Amino acid sequence: MHLSRFPRLRFAHLPTPLEPLDRLSEMLGGPRIWIKRDDCTGLASGGNKTRKLEFLMADALQHGADTVITQGATQSNHGRQTAAIATKLGLACHILLEDRINSADRDYNYNGNVLLDQLHGAAISKYPGGTDMAAEMEQRAERLRADGRKPYVIPGGGSSPVGALGYANAALELVAQANDMGLVIDRVVHATGSAGTQAGLVTGLVGVQSDIPVLGIGVRAPKEKQEASVLGLAQRTAAHIGLKTEITADQVVANCDYVGEGYGLPTAGMVEAVTLLARAEGILLDPVYSGKGMAGLIDLVRKGHFHKGQNIVFVHTGGSAALFAYPDIFDLPGYTA
């Protein structure tokens, strides 16, 4: 699997660390848990979208773009990272934000990722939940073309075969790290939403015949829909790479029991996971993706889904900037004497 054949910019801080979470592992009394620190990719506080954007932005430049357009939820980590690299490359950036949770909270609408979007100079537009965001992006692109601009449209989450190359490459990186450390990985676990991260990981791990299974903890869609989305993108990514090995349905597994009331809506398990990682390991998760992903992993460990002697790698997809959009969900004591 020779990914150097594809255009790529290099601005992520790679390889990201692969570290044991020994205090958390001891507390849970199950497998040894490791964390792949993709919150440390370096672009505007880091996150998983940086890997995807190395390929997406190279493709944009190859197509002569002077503007990028993308979309996501109000507190989109992808929007923040896209805005950051666009300004670094001298490109205009339009971010279309969908109000998926119908929130009037000021912190949610103006703090966190939204604040950073604006600091990076992106043009932001807001749409009600349920809007056809792909159609809105294309309409924006048409208006920009009429004005003589050259827009490049990036799907939500950067989840296309081009963007998924970032996580096919991450799979190679992870396997190389494990080989160097003598670490046998029994399972990779991460939060799965727009499908690009899981599709890329599955494609990369299958492509190098690693026999490492991937478990996505869903943060938005029901299990059947999520798995179908990941499988379809993984198969398109494999075709884009020219992979001879087939990606099959049994290689795509999502557990969507930890979504709660919906995308972006807090759960008690997420609050516990974010608090536990902050206090046990000094690591910040986010309330939408990695917090729910870790909540699922913690609950599965407690239920005996994994056992002692196994090595489970949690891929931290970043997003701690979104914590500042949800300050009231944490029961924090305030100042002490």
Secondary structure, DSSP 8 states (H G I E B T S, - for coil): --GGGS-----S--S--EEE-HHHHHHHTSSEEEEEEGGGS-STT--THHHHHHHHHHHHHHTT-SEEEEEEETT-HHHHHHHHHHHHHT-EEEEEEEETT----HHHHHSTHHHHHHHTT-EEEEEETT--HHHHHHHHHHHHHHTT--EEE--GGG-SHHHHHHHHHHHHHHHHHHHHHT----EEEEEESSSHHHHHHHHHHHHTT----EEEEESSS-HHHHHHHHHHHHHHHHHHHT--S---GGG-EEE-TT-TTSTT---HHHHHHHHHHHHHT-----TTTHHHHHHHHHHHHHTTSS-TT-EEEEEE---GGGGGG-GGGS-------
